[in-house]
Amino acid sequence: MLTLDHLITPLFHALTMSDRVVISVKIHGVLLEKFIWHEFNSI
């Protein structure tokens, strides 16, 4: 059975190192933004 990991991992390894960094930063930026927004709204 194919999981999402089996699809994502080859794609991820196919990317260059700089692409990985950019994607990681974007993902973490979105997560951080949601976390901050949630914390801010719960004050």
Secondary structure, 3 states (H helix, E strand, C coil): CCCHHHHHHHHHHHCCHHHHHHHHHHHHHHHHHHHHHHHHHCC
